[in-house]
């Protein structure tokens, strides 16, 4: 091809041609190669070490909560980045500084994080109280949960002009928490899954007292736009637990437990983008009541849409699933997964998930073969090779 002169600089049509050819290859040819379709995106996990700087958090006999939180947070991030592929960890703080609550959430939101994990140490007036608990966003169901949330939210009072920044929210006023009783958390199901896995690791792997998954009105969780949990790793006001929380061994164990739970959660979500079972037809379509019913499942590889998971079994009545019928149940790791639809093609399942979006905003596509869950990436590659 000939040479083109532009602004005194020599550029060749050949270069333009090859650049366009390379771009075309990257966009269309490479994704179609066996084993390289649907490359995994890098997941962003934000780890928030609670308190910091001028805010010490809860005080033990010999320690400050902010220091324990930071040590566990950094160890957790190191475990995650070392042992989970395609993950990037961001910290709201990696030193003894004081990020405002809204800045912590904003960091996660701006980076479009896939997970937000806030790490804390608990306190109680009764120094015999001990154990771990993991919170999700929601209205406090008892006085103790409200008390924990009020204590953690008090950090707002250290910020300048906090009343304006937080829309008149008063962390010490029980009336301010009424707002959390009416809000709906889009990511409640996924947050509950992660919280349950963390508590399971605490209980079964490092023998901590399990105080369960709780919910309360934590402002930092309220402001995030992704699955989010707040981990209370132990009671700094209990002498034995304070010693454990301050020890290198204790911090390692807690961090590794959170890492293992995170890894299991991501695996579940991948299956969950691939998780669950078999379903039949649907009765209610919120946006398109004339939508065709999904075809019946069989023993081959199929794609479905998981709509709900629960630690307790649900009756398959449409009343329990926003009017949707044809639901299939699949127990998995102590949980019950509920799915709708059965499709041969992944794209069909994606379209179906979109139709269910207004009823189940955190629904996702899963892959099932012979009634067993497959990682979605494996299923897509297997499908392509056929």
NORCOR-V880891 format. One record per backbone hydrogen bond with DSSP energy under -1.0 kcal/mol. CO is the residue of the C=O (numbers start at 0). NH is the residue of the N-H. E is the energy in kcal/mol with one decimal. If there is no record, write none. Layout:
BEGIN
{{CO/NH/E} {CO/NH/E}}
END
This chain:
BEGIN
{{1/12/-1.3} {3/10/-2.3} {5/8/-2.5} {8/5/-2.4} {10/3/-2.2} {11/15/-1.4} {12/16/-2.7} {13/17/-2.8} {14/18/-2.5} {15/19/-2.3} {16/20/-2.2} {17/21/-2.6} {18/22/-2.6} {19/23/-2.5} {20/24/-2.1} {21/25/-2.4} {22/26/-2.1} {23/27/-2.4} {24/29/-2.7} {28/31/-1.2} {29/32/-1.9} {32/35/-2.1} {42/87/-3.1} {43/113/-3.1} {43/114/-1.4} {44/89/-2.5} {45/116/-2.7} {46/91/-1.8} {47/118/-3.4} {51/54/-2.0} {54/51/-2.8} {55/65/-2.3} {57/64/-2.7} {62/59/-2.6} {63/67/-1.4} {64/68/-2.8} {65/69/-1.8} {66/70/-2.0} {67/71/-2.3} {68/72/-2.6} {69/73/-2.5} {70/74/-1.9} {71/75/-2.7} {72/76/-2.4} {73/77/-2.0} {74/78/-2.4} {75/79/-2.4} {76/80/-2.6} {77/81/-1.9} {78/82/-1.9} {79/83/-2.0} {85/42/-3.1} {87/44/-2.6} {89/46/-3.0} {94/96/-2.1} {99/103/-1.7} {100/104/-1.7} {101/105/-2.3} {102/106/-2.1} {103/107/-1.3} {104/108/-2.6} {105/109/-3.1} {106/110/-1.5} {107/112/-2.4} {108/111/-1.3} {114/45/-2.6} {115/228/-2.1} {116/47/-3.2} {117/230/-3.3} {118/49/-2.4} {119/232/-2.7} {121/235/-2.5} {125/128/-1.5} {131/210/-2.9} {132/231/-2.9} {133/213/-2.3} {134/229/-2.2} {135/215/-1.6} {141/145/-1.9} {142/146/-2.2} {143/147/-2.1} {144/148/-2.3} {145/149/-2.6} {146/150/-2.1} {147/151/-2.3} {148/152/-2.6} {152/155/-2.2} {153/156/-1.7} {154/157/-1.8} {155/158/-2.0} {160/164/-2.0} {161/165/-2.5} {162/167/-3.7} {163/166/-1.3} {165/168/-1.9} {169/172/-1.9} {172/175/-1.3} {173/176/-1.2} {174/177/-1.6} {176/179/-1.0} {177/180/-1.8} {178/182/-1.1} {184/187/-1.7} {186/190/-2.8} {187/191/-2.6} {188/192/-2.0} {189/193/-2.2} {190/194/-2.6} {191/195/-2.5} {192/196/-2.2} {193/197/-2.3} {194/198/-2.3} {195/199/-2.2} {196/200/-2.1} {197/201/-2.4} {198/202/-2.4} {199/203/-3.1} {200/204/-2.1} {200/205/-1.2} {201/207/-3.0} {208/131/-3.1} {211/133/-1.3} {213/135/-2.0} {215/137/-1.2} {215/217/-1.6} {217/221/-2.1} {218/222/-1.7} {226/115/-1.6} {228/117/-2.6} {229/134/-3.3} {230/119/-3.0} {231/132/-1.8} {233/121/-3.2} {234/237/-1.5} {237/241/-3.0} {238/242/-1.9} {239/243/-1.9} {240/244/-3.1} {241/245/-1.8} {246/250/-2.4} {247/251/-2.2} {248/252/-2.5} {249/253/-2.4} {250/254/-2.5} {251/255/-2.6} {252/256/-2.0} {253/257/-2.2} {254/258/-2.5} {255/259/-2.7} {256/260/-2.2} {257/261/-2.3} {258/262/-2.6} {259/263/-2.4} {260/264/-2.5} {261/265/-2.5} {262/266/-2.0} {263/267/-2.5} {264/268/-2.7} {265/269/-2.3} {266/270/-2.2} {267/271/-1.9} {269/375/-1.1} {287/290/-2.0} {301/367/-2.6} {302/342/-2.2} {303/365/-2.8} {304/339/-2.5} {305/363/-1.7} {307/337/-2.8} {309/335/-2.9} {316/319/-2.0} {317/320/-1.8} {317/322/-2.7} {320/323/-2.1} {325/279/-2.1} {327/338/-2.3} {329/336/-2.2} {331/334/-2.0} {334/331/-3.3} {335/309/-1.9} {336/329/-2.5} {337/306/-2.5} {337/307/-1.6} {338/327/-2.3} {339/304/-2.1} {342/302/-2.8} {344/348/-1.5} {345/349/-2.2} {346/350/-2.1} {347/351/-2.1} {348/352/-2.4} {349/353/-1.8} {350/354/-1.4} {351/355/-1.2} {353/356/-1.1} {355/359/-3.0} {359/362/-1.9} {363/305/-2.6} {365/303/-2.3} {366/373/-2.0} {367/301/-2.8} {368/371/-1.7} {371/368/-3.0} {374/378/-2.2} {375/379/-2.6} {376/380/-2.1} {377/381/-2.5} {378/382/-2.5} {379/383/-1.9} {380/384/-1.6}}
END
